Amino acid sequence: MNLFVESGSPKNLTASAAINANPGHLIGFYVNSTSSGTLILKDGGASGTALSGTITPAIGFHRFPATFSTSAYATIANTMDVTFFYVPVITPTAS
C-alpha cells in the first residue's frame, strides 16, 4: 500500500536533535534562516544510519520524502533554524 501525505507535524530545530523518536515519514523541511548551515538526516539517532549526505540548503522549503524505520534525527552544523514536517507511522489496532 502506498502512502501519500501532504501535511505533517512541525518540529523546529536550531541544533542537532531528534525530529521524532518513532518510525515515520518526513515530508520535507523549511529553512527559516541559515549562515553556512549544513544538515545530515539520520535514521536511528545521532549514531544512526545517514539517509542523506551533507546538505547545504538555502532558505525556503525543501521536499525530502523519506521513511525512517526507527526514528528521525537531524545533525545540524553551523547556524541554521529549520522546521521539519514529519508524520509518525500509525499502527492499526485490532477491533
Secondary structure, DSSP 8 states (H G I E B T S, - for coil): -----S--EEEEESSSEEEESS-EEEEEEEEEEEEEEEEEEEESSTTSEESS--B---SEEEEEEEEESS-EEEEEEEEEEEEEEEEE-------
